[in-house]
Amino acid sequence: MIPLERLRDSFEGVIPSVIATTGADGMPNISYLSHVHYVDETHVALSNQFFSKTATNVARNGLATVMVVDGYSGQQHVLDLVFERSEMEGEIFERVAVHLAILESRMTGIMTLRAVDIYRVEDCQAVPAANPLVEAEPLVLPDLMGKVARLTARMSDCSDPEALLDVTLEGLAECFGYHHSMVLVPDGERDGLTTIASRGYDQFGFGAEVPPGCGIIGVAAERRRNVRITDLSRGQRYIQAVRAMAGVEDATPIPLPALDKPLSQTALPLISRGRLVGVLFSESTERFTFRHRDEEALTVIAAHLATALSFLSEERERTEMGRREKTETSADEVWSLPAGRRIAVRFYPRDGSLFVDDDYLIRGVPGRLLLHFLEEYTRTGKQDFLNREIRRDRRLQLPDFKDNLETRLILLRRRLEEKAGPITLERADRGRQRLTLAGRPEIEIVED
């Protein structure tokens, strides 16, 4: 029997599998399967969505034969299966459900998973090709753990979250060849995700949002599970689902960075102490960029990134709360706005959306933060803001638990830098933000 571990590329669902069963009268029945899932060295899982005849035959004798095809090499193998049990919850069920959720995308629920059937593999044999091509040498893939060690060592040297994000994405490109990647963090208000860092795209897309449960990124966050698709070329619905996920067809204020024709993608939830702190996403124009070994390597990197982000943010908060610094400008001082160009600022309290010179900038907590800075500036001339003071201001409506202020400020700074407008926000030093304006802001609050 050929070890199933050698057939991992045959369980990617790139090429449909075939399942054969036999009825009580000895009549064979053949159906197609979208996916056969690897469980362990002696078991596979099939989603319980068969045609009624296949289900009836399996219920009668518990036997089935499945042919799987390696989407990378084209090699075929036949598996003799014996039914063991059905599962409607648990690790294997969730893994299969995540896969179907990605394929279903915005369809009508026809692919909702009812159960997962677990089969014991009694035998696994290769199917000889009728007209074999020239014998190819077995593909030997290099080990990635050395690259993981080098990148995580770089990440460990970072002393602030912003540098950590940049080093991580740069390392994915330099060490692994993953040239199109991004990190998204929970927005804290709408249960979705917001892009805080990206690399390899024509536009950075800082502030671009992904709704909860939408596409590969939203599903990875919602289910808190790795999602990996090795070949998106199988059918137009895959491409449509990816483009819908990426916001290419949506009238979103800030489009999510996306390749025009991605052929492989992966998304990994960033979990720290049971809390979702973000999602690491990468995609490629090549098939099979993200194989099982890549997922294993990225899992280690994602875990390191999640822990480091949480630690650095909390360490900075502890440092800031221990300081006793004075602000430069007192509210009692006489202040008048300097002359200069008019900067039109429009703010919508309903969702925290903020526009500068009629151009959409950001919404949510980052939008309220910038409004706060601008109002303080127009009232007192204050330009330096301490993080510890920001956290105490209940008007900003920061979430009570783990406000992630540092990531919101990173997002705001990067969005302002990307827009290259008349307002900039810089980190003057640790725990201090400095507002700079090329003009005088005129703020309009729009209640709707």
N, C-alpha and C positions, 0 to 999 in steps of 0.2 A: 504493500500500500504506500502510495506517495504521501509524504507528510503535508498536511494542509497548509502549514506555515509557508511552504514554497509557492503556494498558489494565491498569496494575498492580493496580487493584482487582478486575479480573476473574480474577486469579491467586491469590486468597485462599482459594478452596475453599468460599466461603459457599454458593453454589448449584452443585450438581453440573454437570459438563461432559458433553458427549456426543461420542463418537468414532465415526466411520463409516469402514468399510473395504469393499473389494470382493474377492470370492472369484474363483477361476480361472474359474468359470462365469458371472461377471458379476453374481452375486447379492450385493446389499449386505448388510452386517451392522452393526448399531448396538448400542453398549454405553455404559453410564454410567461416568464417571470421577469419583472423589472430588476430584481436584485436578490442575490443570495448573500446572507450576512455571515461572516466568519465569527464564531464564538470562541472556540479553542481548538486544540489539536484533533479533537474527535467529534466536534459538534458544529452544526451550522443552524442558522435561523431563517425561516421564511415568514413573510408577513401573511397573515390569515386573510387573504383577499382573493382566494382562488375562485374559478368558475365552479359551479355546483357539482359538476361531474368529478372534478379532481378532488374536491372535499369529500364527496361520498366514497370514492375509491380509497382514499387514505383512511377514512373512518372505518372502513370494512377490514382492511388488512394491515394498515400502518406502514405500508411500503411505498417507496417512490424512488425514481431515478432522475437525477438532475445532471444536465451538462452545463458547465461553466466555461466561459471564454476569457482568456487574458486579453484585455483591451490594448495592452502595450505590445505584446508579441504575437497575438493571434492564436496561441496554443490553446487546445481544448482538452478538458478532462471530464470524465464521467464519475459521478458520486452515487454510490448505492446507499440509500437512506432508510432508517427505521425511526418512525415517529416515537417520541418519548413523552412530550407534554406540551400544553399550551400555557402561555403566560400573558396576563393582562396588566401587569405592572412590573416594576423592577428595572435593573440596569439594562438588560438586553432589550426589553420593551421600549424603554426611553430612547435608546440608541436608534432603533428602527423608526420610532415615531418622529425623531428629529429629522432623519433622512426624508421621510415622506412629507414632513412639513415644508422642507425646502422645495421639493418637487411640486407640491401643491401651490405654494406661493399664494396668489390671490384667486385661486380657483374656488369652486363652490362646495368644497368639503367632500367630494366624491372619493378622496383618497384617505379619509379618516381611518386610522388603524384601530381594528377591533381587538386583535390578539396577535401574538407571535408564537409560531409553532417551532419547537426545538426538536431537531432530528439528530440522531447518532449516525455518524458516517461509518458504515461497515467496510467500505472499500473505496479507493480512489485510484483511477487508472487514466493514463494519457490516451488520447485518441490519435492514432497515427494519421498523418496527412496523406491523402490519396496521391498527391503530386508534390512531395516535399521540395521546398526551396533549398538553396545551399545552406548547409548546416551553419547556424550562427553560434558563436561562443556565448555561454551563459553570461548574462549581464551581472557584473559584480559592482555593487554600489559601495562607495567609501563610507566609513563610519563618520558620523557627524558630532560625536561627543567632544572631540578636540576643539571643534569650532564653538560648540556650546560653552566649553570652559573658558575660551578666550573672550567671548562676548560677555558672559556673565561677570568675568573679572573686570572688564571695562565698566560695566554697569555698576559694580560695587564701588568704583572710584568716584561716582557722581555724588555730589553733596546737595543737590537741589533737584526737585521734580522736573523742571524744565530741561535741564541738561540731561537727565536720565531718559526722557522721551526721545530727544534727538540722538543720543548715543545708541539707543536701542534700534531705532529705525535705520540709522546709518550702518550699524553692525549687521542687520539683516541683509542689507544690500551688499556690503563688502565681503562678509564672511560666507553667506549662503546663496547669494545671487537672487534674493527676493527683492526686486527693485521697486515694487509698487506696494506700499504698506501704509497703514494708518492706525492710530489709536483713538478710540472713542470712549467717553466717560458718561456715566448717568447724568441726565440733566437735573435730576432731583425734584422735578415738578410734574412732568408729563409722562414719567416712567419710560421715556425714550433715551436715546443716546446722542451725544454731540461730539463732533470731530474736534480733537484738540491738537493733534499732530499728524502730519502726513509726509510722504516722501515718494518722489518718482512721477508725480502728476503735473499736468500743465498748470493747474490751479491748486493751491493748498486746501481750500475748502474749509478753513477754520470756522467753526460754528455750524457747519452742515449737520442736519439731524437725521436720525433713523428712528421711525416710530417703533413702539414696542412690538416684538414678535414679527417684524417685517423682514423678509429675506434672510440670507445667511447670517448677517450681523445681528439682526433683531432676534432670530431664533436662538443663536448661541448665547445671547444675553438672557433671554427669557427662560430657556431650559438649563442654562449654566453648564453647557456641554460643548465640547469641541465639535465643529462642523467642517467637513472637508469634502470637496468635489474635485475629482481629478480630470474630468473631461466634460466640458459643458457643450460640446458640439453635437451631442446626441439629441436632436430634435429642437425645433424652434422654441418650444415652450420654455426650455431651460434658459435660453438667451433672453427671452421676454421677461422671465421671472427675475433674472439678474438685473436687467436694465430698470425694471420697476423698483427693485430693492434699492438701486443706486440713486434713484431720484432723477434719472435721465428723462423720464417721461412725465414727471410731476412738476407742477408749478411751484416748487419750493423756493423760498427767498435765497437760499445758499445751496446750490447743487452739491451733492456728495461727489468727491473725486471718484472717477471710475474709468476703467479702460473701455474702449468702444467694443472690443470683441474679446472678452476674457475667456480663456479655455479651462482654467483651473483656479480655485479659490479655497481659502481656509479662514476660519474665524475661531478664536479661542477666547473664552471668558477669562477675565482677570479676577480671581477670587482671593481675598485676604481675610482670614479668620471668619469664613462663612459669609462675607459681604462682597457683593459685586462692586468692583471699583473701576471696571472698564472692559473693553473688548479689543484684542489685537487682531487685525485683519490684514490679509495679504492676498494678492491675486497675480496672475501671470497670463501672457498671451500664448503660452506653451501648454500642451497637454502633459499630464503627469508631473507637473512641477512639485506638487505636494503629495508625496507618497507616505507610507506608514512611518518610515524612519524620519521624514520631515516633521510629521505630526508629533512624534516622540520628542524631537529636539525642540520644537516650538512650545511644547507643553512645559518643558523645563524653563525656557526663557520667559514664558508668560507667567509662570509661578513666581519667578525671581522679580519680574517687573511689578507684579501686583503687590508683593511684600514690600519692595523698595519704595514704591509710590506711597503706600500707606505709612510706612515708617518715616520717610522724609517729611511728609505733610504733617504728621503728628509731632515729630521732633521740632519742626519749625514753629508749630503752634505753642509747644511748651516753652520754647525759647522766647517767643514774642510775649507770652503772658507773664514771664518773669522780669521783663524789662520795665523800667520806669522812666520813659523818655517823654520829653515835652514837645508839643507841637510848636511850629515856628510862628503861627499867626493866631492871635486871640480873637474870639468872636466880638470882643468889645472894641477892637481897633477900627478906625475909620477907613473905609475902603471904597474905591470907585473903580469900575471896569476901565481898563486901558482902551485907548482908541485903536481901531483896526478894522479889518474886514468882519462882516457879520457871519457868524456860524449858526445856521438854523438847526435847532435840535427839537425834534418832535418825539414825544414819549406817550405810549399807550399803557396805562396801569393794568389793563385786563390781563395781558400776558407778558408785560415787561418789554415790549418791542420798542426799539429806539432807532430813529432815523437821523442822519446827519446830512444837512443840505439835500433833503428829499431822497436820500439814498439809504436803503435798509442797511443797518449795521449788525445788530444782535438783539436777542430777546432773553427773557428769563432773568435769572440772578445776575449774569453779566450786564444786562441792560440796566437793571436797577442799581448796580454798583456804579456804572458810569454816570447815571443820572445823579446819584448822590455826590460823586466827585464834582460834577459840573455845578450843582446847586451850591455846594460849599464854596467853590471858587467864586461864583458870582456874588455870593453873600459876604464872604470874608477875604477873598483872595488866596485862600489856602490851596496849596499845590501838592503838599506832601501828606500822605495818609498812612497811618500805621495799621497793620493787619489786626492787631489786638483791639483797636478802637472800632474797626469795621465789624468785628464779630459781636461787639456789644450793642451795636445799633439795631434794634428790633425792627425799625422801619424797612430794612433791606430784605426782611422775610427769608433769612437764611434757614435752611432745614435745621431742626433742633439736633438731630443726630448726625455727627460727622459731617459738618457742613462742606468739607472739601473746598474751602475758600481758595486755597492755593491753586487748584486746577481751574477754578472759575476765573481767577486773575490771569493765569497763563492764557486761557482762551481769549479773554478780553484784550490783553496786550497783543497777542498774535493777530487777532482780527483787525485791530486798529492799524497795526503795522502793514498787514496785507492790503488794506484799503488805501494806505498812504494819503490820508486826508489831513485836515487841519488840527486833529486831536491825536495826541500820542500819550501812551502810558508806559513809563519805564520803571524798572525796579532799581530805586536809588541805592538801596543796600538791603540787607536781610530784614524782612518784615516791614519794608517801607516802599510805598508806591509814589511815583512823582508824575503829576499831570502837567502836560505842556500843550499850550494852545497857540495857534497862529491866527488869533483874532479874538473877538468877544462873543461868547455864546448867548443866544437868545432862545430860551426854553419855552416850549409850548406843551402843555399837558392835555391830551385828548381823551376825554371820557367817552366810551362807547359801549 
